[in-house]
Amino acid sequence: MTKDIQYYLDLPYQVVLTPLSEEDGGGWLATIPELKGCMSDGENQQEALNNLKDAKVAWIKTAIKRNQIIPLPSSQEDEEYSGKFTLRLPSFLHRELSLAAKKDNMSLNSYLLSLISLNFGKVIGKNQIKESNNLNVFIYSKSELDIKKNYNPFLQNIEQTWPSNTSQQAGGIKRW
């Protein structure tokens, strides 16, 4: 089945609205994250959204003309990922990771998830710094700051504050 422009225009792509600083001319920036480079701005939110509709049409027409793959909205792509995959690695690395997990009283699966999350967070953080002047960093305890200093040197100079109650937060990765 050949998908035409209307098919893609009707898909529920996520739209992100960001206020622009006065230094950048003020107004609002509207982007569609799944369609890299598809963005527009306006004096107010509605104008930015209206301009984004035109940018989306132009982006999709160009991609179709160039026979490029047009990404589906993340809500539709999420159905393809179960959260489970198989990984083959050398036996010496398997041994070292297993020993490190035992040392931290963790399962190997949890230990690997924490390592991947820390490193992926570092990559995402670097990309956010390149793309925006705004970076939201959430740190729940003093020991997490020590981990971030070890694994995320670019975040060391960001001022951190902690709530008076630093109990375990739901969904946080805790390996210390």
Sequence and secondary structure as in RCSB ss.txt:
>XXXX:A:sequence
MTKDIQYYLDLPYQVVLTPLSEEDGGGWLATIPELKGCMSDGENQQEALNNLKDAKVAWIKTAIKRNQIIPLPSS
QEDEEYSGKFTLRLPSFLHRELSLAAKKDNMSLNSYLLSLISLNFGKVIGKNQIKESNNLNVFIYSKSELDIKKN
YNPFLQNIEQTWPSNTSQQAGGIKRW
>XXXX:A:secstr
    HHHHHTS    EEEE  GGGTSSEEEE TTSTT EEEESSHHHHHHHHHHHHHHHHHHHHHTT      HH
HHGGG  S       HHHHHHHHHHHHHTT  HHHHHHHHHHHHHHHHHHHHHHHH S       SHHHHHHHHH
H GGGTTS     S     TT     
